[in-house]
Amino acid sequence: TMRSSSAWVLQLVLFSMIARRWAEEYPEPRIVAVGATGVGKSSLVNALLGCDPRGSECLFGVCGGTDSCTNQTAIGSGPWLGDGADFTAVDTPGFGDSSGSDNKLIEEMMDVLDGKLGYANAILLVLEGSTPRFSSGLYDMLRVMTSIFGDSWWQFMLIGVSKWPYDQASIDKRQEDCDYYGDPSENCKNEAWFRREFNRQLQDKFGITKNFTFAFMDSYSQSGPELGDEVQQQHWQDETQLLWDHATLNDDTFEFLTIDEVLEENQLCKEENQRLHNIIDENITLLFNYVQANTDQISTTQEELSLIDIKVDSTQAQVDINIINIDALEVAGESTRTDLQSVSAQVDINKNDIDALE
């Protein structure tokens, strides 16, 4: 009815106003962290907010084991690295854990990202530095999220590598291996190797051509006594700057949709595809009919040309006969001239004979 329709429109407008108000409360840049279970998303996001990831007072919960502590999408704001400009961090559930609730987590995540956050300036895909290969859970998560977000989400993505220690001993060990075994080599597992390996896997598995930016951010360098290690702190500043630049230097934003909106958009795409398919079918039919008509006309023309060729051949034969006849007439005419000359000469002789007799 008209009344129920008006009420529904009013509810939609109110919801949009509330969602817009929520979205306006979150400062930019807005960084959404995604990744498989146990890779250290929550610890990294806490460290980006300037909180000790091993502490108990951080915004996002952290725990060990194979199950994800983060079972809901959480949004928080605070100063970058604890003393910089305000930004918004989003911690999403880890996928592929033992609870088997990925579908519910994805649906809840999409509702929060669309209804509350609205958009993001950067997508932070967190990978564990100690496990440089695609697990089935990571692949399934990226495949599902690509189907939901669309291929454009890759353009906003930066790879954040967690659990990549930057104490001097770890740096020296990586360098010694590369010096001894050669760089590149199977046993040289430095930053260039990690970038090369994961770029290749992402390109092979998802058909993308982008070479991603990688930031090796060890959140535990921001914990306890590690804060006094100048080498680790300098690397933390350098690597997190890559993420900050990625999130702030891009003028575009990635707009989120709910699953229902994605399904509606997919339906519209299907309808548009069907419309275009119908147009193509109609054009193909018209083209086929046009080609068929041309084929028929070509066949008729070919038949007419064949008849003309026959007539030309017949005419040529007649011309040849006429030439023969003309040649025969010329021979006969020459014979007649010879006969006439002979008769004329005889006449002259006869005339002379007559004159002599007289």
Number of C-alpha atoms within 10 A of each C-alpha: 6 7 8 9 10 11 12 12 12 12 12 12 12 12 13 13 12 14 17 15 13 14 17 13 12 20 15 17 23 26 25 24 25 26 24 26 21 23 21 25 31 30 28 27 26 29 24 23 25 18 22 21 27 17 13 11 11 18 19 22 17 19 14 9 9 12 17 23 17 21 18 17 20 19 20 17 17 20 14 19 20 14 10 11 12 18 21 23 27 24 27 26 25 29 28 23 17 11 10 11 12 20 12 11 19 23 13 18 21 24 19 22 23 19 20 20 25 22 18 23 23 27 24 26 19 24 26 20 19 13 11 16 15 14 12 10 17 18 18 16 21 19 15 15 16 15 11 20 20 12 12 10 17 16 12 19 23 22 22 27 28 22 19 19 19 21 16 12 10 12 15 12 14 15 17 13 17 18 12 11 13 13 16 14 12 11 14 21 18 17 16 12 17 20 18 13 14 19 19 15 15 18 13 11 11 13 9 14 11 12 14 17 14 24 23 26 30 27 26 23 25 26 16 12 9 14 14 12 14 12 15 22 18 11 19 21 12 14 18 19 13 17 23 15 12 20 25 14 10 12 7 12 16 17 14 22 20 20 18 12 13 17 13 12 13 13 12 12 12 12 12 12 12 12 12 12 12 12 12 12 12 12 12 12 12 12 12 12 12 12 12 12 12 12 12 12 12 12 12 12 12 12 12 12 12 12 12 12 12 12 12 12 12 12 12 12 12 12 12 12 12 12 12 12 12 12 12 12 12 12 12 12 12 12 12 12 12 12 12 12 12 12 12 12 12 12 12 12 12 12 11 11 11 10 9 8 6 5
